[in-house]
Amino acid sequence: MAQAHYQILFLEDSPVDRVLYSRFLSQDTLATYEITEAKSGLEGLTKLAESQPDLILLDHQLQDMNGLEFLNQLQLQLSSPHIPVIILTGTGDEKIAVQAMKNGVQDYIVKDKITPQGLCRAIHEVLEKTRMMKNMQALYIPLQQAELYQDLQKLNASLEKKVQKLTEELAVSESKYRAIFNQKFQFTGLLDLEGMVLELNQASLEFTGLQMADLINRPIWEVYCWQISQATQDQLKHAIARAAQGEFISSQVEVQGIDNQILTIDFSIGPLRNNAGEVVMLISEGRDITEAKLNEAKWKQAEATLKFQAQILEEIHDAVITTDINGIIQSWNLGAENYYGYTAAEMIGQSVSILYLDPVELQTNIMSTLLAKGRHEVEVATCRSKSGDILYINLRLSVIRDNHGNITHIVGCSHDITKQQAAIKERNDILKQEQAARKQVEAANQIKDEFLAVVSHELRTPLNSILGWASLLKKGKLKPEETDKALSIIERNAKLQVYLINDLLDMSRIFQGKGTMKVSSVNLATIISAVSETLFLAPKTKKIQIQTIIEANIGPVAGDPVRLQQILWNLLSNAVKFTPHGGQIEVRLECVGFDAQITVSDTGKGISPEFLPYIFDYFRQEDSSTTREFGGLGLGLAIARNLAELHGGTIQADSPGLGQGATFTFRLPLMNANSENADYPQPQDGYLA
């Protein structure tokens, strides 16, 4: 019998769907198709004007219009008899389906449920219905001329009812078929005689984690679940070959799901015959019997009970615990109850991991070795009793195997070594304390040596300059302008010595708690102005631009104005010291929450991430070259932080890295916010510490 040939206009904006459904139609054994593709509704209407197909396959959601809008344009454009339309949609929407049918659509198919057979069957039904309608319409004119028009109307109505009834019966049949095919409790598939996938039900797709489009025309033994072993694949190929010859084959087989879950299924495959009795397809079915197999295995495990009970009795003097292969406790002797404090009723059925502070160690360091060797002995220091005490045990483990050599249970015998471990820990603690004390002494000596070297260098440098220029003055051989220069240098170096000595004295007072503070109401804007004026010459000499930004209406803080000026002087002088010629410094005063915040930012040498945590430590500079290049004892920032904390404030340092500048943030509680910040330590008159 010759195959029918049809022209189809396929409107679909997805290239993947166009290829997939064209492939579906190429599998039709009853007809061949000439497919004209259109990516948009406008392109489809243009192609319709050129030639009219036998049928239109219409994607409901095109780029430029939806399916209903296309149907309206189609009715306006066509003057010839109606072309049958099948709508394809990504979701099943009953409202859309009803509206589409009202607009003359012959069928409505959800994409996720399309199969090659279903698509071809729908096209055949629509084309056959259209052919019948055209034949009936062709009879209208001669029947009217023969005055049989009324009879034709009755006949037409009768035929339409029959077609409607057949359509409804077909829909019910299709629904029943789908309900049976897609039942959740078993895996069902349709194959050709070579074992190529024609269709799989939803349960099969969910188990494999694939889409129907990924499986069409692929050998079923290449599907992931059948790749559990080569033997399983060979067994399946043999069953397909026998089923293609008309046999019904069944067996129990293991398959593997997408999540590596192993299932045992009762698998069968048999032939599907046409009316002539010829085998045309194969149907495969698989029912999950994993739970039934597990129940069967549990009965068999009972046979091994006598074996592991005998091993338990051999270890009765210590805590003896038996678990299954997953670590679930099966037995708990009196020794375990006395040692851990739990009764057998409390522990049987629980995971043995609850006895360990670190279950990961149990699994990775203990259980893995045991399962590999069959026996294992280890000292464990991470067990705990019911009362919360940390227990130290010597743990001896062994496995119990069934008749097939498979591990079924694990026996553990625990011996108390808590007292021995406590003695060892005490000795180790004493040793660590001695080592720590020795390191502290060594560190203190090193700091002392470094400090003395730095102090010697920093005090000697200005003294040498003073002595040199004083000697020249004493000889009286300097010109007047040189004399002024000498006096200026002597004065500057004397002030430098005073600054260094003051830092040392402040450090000493802080360490001894003998410094004093005179607390009063302080305007931080005034402090910033005073420090900027004091440091005016240094940044001017280096051509450094200092920008001061002061937020209006910031209230006073409680503090010692001299000490607050000292803090800001240290921060700002530090920024000037480490900022190169032509650099920039910003001093910003603003209100942040209930605090006044001063931020000093510079474009200087920056701070390395490694040194940043130690920036406020005493006598710390990033390296010795820093001291040689910029001078200083490494005390300024340490003193600033201590003074800030004594005022109830904080100082924080940040830097993106070397060469990228640094930012120091100083925060103090505002006086009018003290009641809101009772947790802040408040400055008081008296000692610094």
Protein Blocks (a to p, Z undefined) as FASTA:
>chain_A
ZZdddddddddfbfklmmmmmmmmmmpckbccdddddfbfklmmmmmmmpccfbdcddfb
dfkbcfklmmmmmmmmpmbdcdddddddfbdcfklmmmmmmnopabdcdfklpcfklmmm
mmmmmmmmmmmmmmmmmmmmmmmmnopmmmmmmmmmmmmmmmmmmmmmmmmmmmmmmmmm
mpckbccddddfkopafbdcfklmmmnopafklmgopafklpmklmmpmklmmmmmmmmm
mmmnopacddddddddfkopacdddddddddddfkopafbdcdddddfklmmmmmmmmmm
mmmmmmmmmmmmmmmmmccddddfkopafbdcfklmmmnopafklmgopafklmpfblml
mmmmmmmmmmmnopacdddfkbccfkopacdddddddddddfkopafbdcdddddfklmm
mmmmmmmmmmmmmmmmmmmmmmmmmmmmmmmmmmmmmmmmmmmmmmmmmmmmmnopacfk
lmmmmmmmmmmmmmmmmmmmmmmmmmmmmmnopaccddddddfklmmmmmmmmmmmmmmm
nopacdddddehiacddddfklmmmmmmmmmmmmmmmpcehiacddddddehjaccdddd
dfbebpafklmmmmmpghiafblklmmmngpjhlmmmmmmmmmmmnopacddddfbghia
padddddddfklmmmmmmbccddeddfZZ
